[in-house]
Amino acid sequence: MRRTLALAPLALLAACKPPASDDYVERTRIETPVEGPSEPIDSPDTEGAIWAPAERDTRLLYGKPGERPLFALECLSDGMGPEMGYTRFAKADPHAQAILALIGNGHVSRLKIDAAQVGDAWRWEGTVPASDPRLDVLTGAREVEATVPGAGSVILNPSSLPGELVERCRALDEPLSEEVLPPEPSPPADPA
């Protein structure tokens, strides 16, 4: 009898809440799902794409002549030391972050790249110090594959221009060598 009386409050509590059922979803409010990442884009065709200097001699654009650029490299200097900026001209989700994988010339490099707002659009941009050895991937004479997840892979056709820009940018960080002057002659010894 005591057992029955002790279980009575539990039975009353169980009666207050209905058991799980198929119509549970209908009885509760479901929040609208958070928008996920955009659909990935296809890798662009880079046959005939070339590197070309932009208006500033510190910037290179890569793409097919007469078409929208696909990639850019730029030497940036803000007084704190030169940096190499890189841009993948592809749609990015607002505030997204990713890794730019560069494979070629005997190197594999991974660089941070973030979505940057330019006007109403978002695209991929990043910077690293010009002295960063991961940029060596761009200094060879072979093609380089540049991949941003969701933005496809861009084959960067062989050219000496990216390597030359990286080396020029790195040279900005080197201290200026002082001209070495011959020592001044010593005055003659006094014979006294």
BELVEN-V751943 format. One record per residue. RES is the residue in one small letter. PHI is phi in degrees with one decimal (999 if undefined). Layout:
RES&PHI  RES&PHI
//
This chain:
m&999  r&-62.5  r&-61.2  t&-62.9  l&-67.5  a&-70.2  l&-83.7  a&-59.5  p&-62.1  l&-65.9  a&-64.8  l&-64.9  l&-64.0  a&-64.3  a&-72.1  c&-72.3  k&-112.8  p&-73.2  p&-71.7  a&-59.7  s&-152.4  d&-64.6  d&-89.4  y&-59.8  v&-60.8  e&-69.0  r&-84.8  t&-115.6  r&-86.0  i&-105.7  e&-70.7  t&-67.8  p&-65.1  v&-69.2  e&-64.5  g&-88.1  p&-66.8  s&-64.5  e&-65.0  p&-62.6  i&-99.2  d&-75.2  s&-68.8  p&-75.3  d&-77.1  t&-111.1  e&-64.0  g&86.9  a&-75.4  i&-136.7  w&-88.8  a&-143.8  p&-64.5  a&-87.1  e&-57.9  r&-91.6  d&-75.9  t&-100.9  r&-135.5  l&-119.9  l&-113.1  y&-123.9  g&169.2  k&-83.0  p&-53.8  g&84.6  e&-114.0  r&-61.7  p&-64.8  l&-104.4  f&-152.7  a&-146.2  l&-125.9  e&-149.8  c&-89.8  l&-114.7  s&-136.8  d&-117.1  g&89.5  m&-95.1  g&126.4  p&-68.5  e&-129.5  m&-101.3  g&-98.6  y&-137.3  t&-132.5  r&-106.4  f&-77.6  a&-147.2  k&-60.3  a&-121.5  d&-72.7  p&-52.3  h&64.6  a&-72.7  q&-131.8  a&-154.3  i&-120.4  l&-89.8  a&-97.0  l&-118.5  i&-129.0  g&160.3  n&54.8  g&76.8  h&-129.3  v&-130.5  s&-126.2  r&-127.5  l&-123.2  k&-67.4  i&-145.2  d&-124.1  a&-71.4  a&-126.2  q&-86.5  v&-126.8  g&67.6  d&-93.8  a&-104.8  w&-119.1  r&-138.8  w&-92.3  e&-142.3  g&-160.9  t&-144.2  v&-142.6  p&-56.9  a&-61.7  s&-78.8  d&-60.8  p&-64.6  r&-65.6  l&-74.6  d&-58.8  v&-58.3  l&-93.8  t&-95.7  g&-93.0  a&-103.8  r&-110.0  e&-69.3  v&-128.2  e&-98.8  a&-111.0  t&-124.1  v&-117.5  p&-53.0  g&87.3  a&-110.3  g&75.1  s&-106.6  v&-113.0  i&-85.0  l&-90.4  n&-62.2  p&-58.4  s&-166.7  s&-84.3  l&-60.9  p&-60.4  g&-62.9  e&-63.5  l&-65.5  v&-60.4  e&-66.7  r&-62.6  c&-67.6  r&-62.5  a&-64.8  l&-65.5  d&-90.3  e&-77.7  p&-65.4  l&-70.0  s&-77.5  e&-78.3  e&-65.8  v&-85.6  l&-97.8  p&-66.1  p&-62.9  e&-70.1  p&-65.2  s&-76.8  p&-65.9  p&-61.8  a&-68.3  d&-79.0  p&-75.0  a&-67.0
//
